[in-house]
Amino acid sequence: MAFYRGNEMSEEKILRPDLAIIGGGPAGLAAAAAARSAGAERVLVLEREPLAGGILNQCVHDGFGLVRFGENLTGPEYAARFLQAALAAGVEIRPQTMALELTAQKQLWILGPRGYVRVEAGAVILATGCRERTRGAIQIPGSRPAGVFTAGAAQYYLNRQNLMIGRRVLILGSGDIGLIMARRLTLEGARVLAVVEKMPYAGGLTRNISQCLEDYDIPLYLNHTVTKIEGRQRVESVTVVRLDEAGRAVSGAERVYDCDTVILSVGLIPENELALQAGVELSPVTGGAMVGDDLQTNIPGLFACGNALHVHDLVDYVSAEGETAARNAVTFIRAENRAAARPLIPVRPAAGLRYVMPFFVRPGARPLISLRVKEPLGRRRIVVKAGGRILAERKFPRLAPAKMERLTLREPVPLAATLLEVMIYDS
Ligand SMILES: Cc1cc2nc3c(=O)[nH]c(=O)nc-3n(C[C@H](O)[C@H](O)[C@H](O)COP(=O)(O)OP(=O)(O)OC[C@H]3O[C@@H](n4cnc5c(N)ncnc54)[C@H](O)[C@@H]3O)c2cc1C
């Protein structure tokens, strides 16, 4: 970076917006419009792609916006609403502009059509989305033929490039994108032989299992995994094996599928290279920043939201989170809240919970609590407590790891609280 920094810069040299938002996906766009409504004068969105809208631009299926608009929109339709709102609010969006470096002082270095520019903003929001785990991340043995795609890459080729990626397909992992691609490939004339999942439960939402697999007679094999991918130039076969309760391959329970394509839908990871660079504390569980209820990281004035913070199931909640980050960022810029910038009270999840967001709360705050369980559970009651006092309580008929649950405190966090506990009880 030092090499570039010493070099000639564009005539702009330094930009000084009130708020800079890294990422023009649904989180960043919603944050941008909300920041303008909250009074920020100059709001800048940096987007590395030619078109803002984020990953939704390649999600041509419907099912977006049911919570937010009560309408069943496609991904591009949903994204377009937020793009229009941001533009109408006077937000400056810079496409084809990559944020390359972020310092602990929130100084940003960006590269785009207008050259290499420094950005010094009153506050910065990280809305960089997430990325997919790849074959390397899960270490499947075998040869390295063409025909192995992540689900997102397959979605990009089909939906954005109009390229068919294969004819006989096996999908490893039952995350939502893989399920959606099972249906999409079937509609395009491919034969999806199976979806195999190593866990005893599906990784994706129930509605996607029903609408993308069951409706098309695509089998889902739980407790199964891929042990070998073979082929010289192109994938020729894949070995799938059943796993025992300890997750070990059951000898003699292998099955070989003749196929030309393998799709991996084995998890998403928040995109946090810039956050790491800046020294943001990241959670080993979510992979995102350890934020307070105001979505502020440990670096004052640096906020995070959307899939960069934790992987969401519904984009509608991503937009809402972007708006919360923006309102708090504007409060920060106005310096109304500087003394209380860092939340003080830790939030402790019960053993059955994978994580709870936020990680800290401020006394007097009334945050929205989001959470995910580690494994499927039947009827349960989730209770948020400070000392002996119950601040929120909700019954759930069932809980699944794929589904993010949310509950709002019915009263503020007591000023004297030292710990917020999120408990699970049989109900
Ligand atoms: C492949 C894939 C398919 C998905 N399909 C569905 C689905 O069908 N239904 C559903 O509800 N959810 C789906 N999701 C989840 C969906 O991504 C989220 O609900 C939502 O798009 C997250 O919004 P976001 O703004 O946080 O992230 P994104 O939509 O990922 O937007 C992040 C943006 O930040 C930009 N960016 C990142 N780093 C930089 C940088 N350094 N400089 C400049 N710009 C940067 C990216 O280009 C991108 O535009 C999918 C996710 C993936 C990865």
The ligand as an SDF file (V2000), in Angstrom:
LIG
                    3D

 53 58  0  0  0  0  0  0  0  0999 V2000
  -24.1690  -16.2990   -3.3550 C   0  0  0  0  0  0  0  0  0  0  0  0
  -25.2370  -15.8200   -2.4010 C   0  0  0  0  0  0  0  0  0  0  0  0
  -26.5930  -16.0130   -2.6960 C   0  0  0  0  0  0  0  0  0  0  0  0
  -27.5860  -15.6020   -1.8160 C   0  0  0  0  0  0  0  0  0  0  0  0
  -28.8990  -15.8640   -2.0660 N   0  0  0  0  0  0  0  0  0  0  0  0
  -29.8560  -15.4320   -1.1820 C   0  0  0  0  0  0  0  0  0  0  0  0
  -31.2230  -15.6620   -1.4020 C   0  0  0  0  0  0  0  0  0  0  0  0
  -31.5660  -16.3110   -2.3840 O   0  0  0  0  0  0  0  0  0  0  0  0
  -32.1590  -15.1810   -0.5230 N   0  0  0  0  0  0  0  0  0  0  0  0
  -31.7890  -14.4360    0.5880 C   0  0  0  0  0  0  0  0  0  0  0  0
  -32.6550  -13.9540    1.3840 O   0  0  0  0  0  0  0  0  0  0  0  0
  -30.4900  -14.2180    0.8250 N   0  0  0  0  0  0  0  0  0  0  0  0
  -29.5380  -14.7110   -0.0320 C   0  0  0  0  0  0  0  0  0  0  0  0
  -28.2330  -14.4970    0.2200 N   0  0  0  0  0  0  0  0  0  0  0  0
  -27.9470  -13.7470    1.3860 C   0  0  0  0  0  0  0  0  0  0  0  0
  -27.8940  -12.3020    0.9250 C   0  0  0  0  0  0  0  0  0  0  0  0
  -26.6040  -12.0880    0.4390 O   0  0  0  0  0  0  0  0  0  0  0  0
  -28.1020  -11.3640    2.0150 C   0  0  0  0  0  0  0  0  0  0  0  0
  -29.3960  -11.5090    2.5290 O   0  0  0  0  0  0  0  0  0  0  0  0
  -27.8610   -9.9160    1.5900 C   0  0  0  0  0  0  0  0  0  0  0  0
  -27.5610   -9.7860    0.2210 O   0  0  0  0  0  0  0  0  0  0  0  0
  -26.7390   -9.3940    2.3870 C   0  0  0  0  0  0  0  0  0  0  0  0
  -26.6350   -8.0410    2.1200 O   0  0  0  0  0  0  0  0  0  0  0  0
  -25.2930   -7.2830    2.4180 P   0  0  0  0  0  0  0  0  0  0  0  0
  -25.4910   -5.9080    1.9420 O   0  0  0  0  0  0  0  0  0  0  0  0
  -24.8990   -7.5130    3.8240 O   0  0  0  0  0  0  0  0  0  0  0  0
  -24.2180   -8.0550    1.5380 O   0  0  0  0  0  0  0  0  0  0  0  0
  -24.0420   -8.1890   -0.0550 P   0  0  0  0  0  0  0  0  0  0  0  0
  -25.3320   -8.3050   -0.7550 O   0  0  0  0  0  0  0  0  0  0  0  0
  -23.0600   -9.2850   -0.2350 O   0  0  0  0  0  0  0  0  0  0  0  0
  -23.3780   -6.7850   -0.4460 O   0  0  0  0  0  0  0  0  0  0  0  0
  -22.0510   -6.4620   -0.0710 C   0  0  0  0  0  0  0  0  0  0  0  0
  -21.5140   -5.5070   -1.0970 C   0  0  0  0  0  0  0  0  0  0  0  0
  -20.2740   -5.0150   -0.6520 O   0  0  0  0  0  0  0  0  0  0  0  0
  -19.4060   -4.9060   -1.7710 C   0  0  0  0  0  0  0  0  0  0  0  0
  -18.0280   -4.9010   -1.2480 N   0  0  0  0  0  0  0  0  0  0  0  0
  -17.4280   -5.8520   -0.4900 C   0  0  0  0  0  0  0  0  0  0  0  0
  -16.1720   -5.5120   -0.1860 N   0  0  0  0  0  0  0  0  0  0  0  0
  -15.9550   -4.2900   -0.7580 C   0  0  0  0  0  0  0  0  0  0  0  0
  -14.8400   -3.3960   -0.7840 C   0  0  0  0  0  0  0  0  0  0  0  0
  -13.7030   -3.6820   -0.1560 N   0  0  0  0  0  0  0  0  0  0  0  0
  -14.9610   -2.2260   -1.4610 N   0  0  0  0  0  0  0  0  0  0  0  0
  -16.1360   -1.9210   -2.1010 C   0  0  0  0  0  0  0  0  0  0  0  0
  -17.2210   -2.7330   -2.1200 N   0  0  0  0  0  0  0  0  0  0  0  0
  -17.1350   -3.8970   -1.4420 C   0  0  0  0  0  0  0  0  0  0  0  0
  -19.7530   -6.1190   -2.6070 C   0  0  0  0  0  0  0  0  0  0  0  0
  -19.3700   -5.9760   -3.9470 O   0  0  0  0  0  0  0  0  0  0  0  0
  -21.2700   -6.1680   -2.4450 C   0  0  0  0  0  0  0  0  0  0  0  0
  -21.9470   -5.4600   -3.4360 O   0  0  0  0  0  0  0  0  0  0  0  0
  -27.2220  -14.9400   -0.6310 C   0  0  0  0  0  0  0  0  0  0  0  0
  -25.8550  -14.7330   -0.3410 C   0  0  0  0  0  0  0  0  0  0  0  0
  -24.8660  -15.1900   -1.1960 C   0  0  0  0  0  0  0  0  0  0  0  0
  -23.3970  -14.9740   -0.8360 C   0  0  0  0  0  0  0  0  0  0  0  0
  1  2  1  0
  2  3  1  0
  2 52  2  0
  3  4  2  0
  4  5  1  0
  4 50  1  0
  5  6  2  0
  6  7  1  0
  6 13  1  0
  7  8  2  0
  7  9  1  0
  9 10  1  0
 10 11  2  0
 10 12  1  0
 12 13  2  0
 13 14  1  0
 14 15  1  0
 14 50  1  0
 15 16  1  0
 16 17  1  0
 16 18  1  0
 18 19  1  0
 18 20  1  0
 20 21  1  0
 20 22  1  0
 22 23  1  0
 23 24  1  0
 24 25  2  0
 24 26  1  0
 24 27  1  0
 27 28  1  0
 28 29  2  0
 28 30  1  0
 28 31  1  0
 31 32  1  0
 32 33  1  0
 33 34  1  0
 33 48  1  0
 34 35  1  0
 35 36  1  0
 35 46  1  0
 36 37  1  0
 36 45  1  0
 37 38  2  0
 38 39  1  0
 39 40  1  0
 39 45  2  0
 40 41  1  0
 40 42  2  0
 42 43  1  0
 43 44  2  0
 44 45  1  0
 46 47  1  0
 46 48  1  0
 48 49  1  0
 50 51  2  0
 51 52  1  0
 52 53  1  0
M  END
$$$$
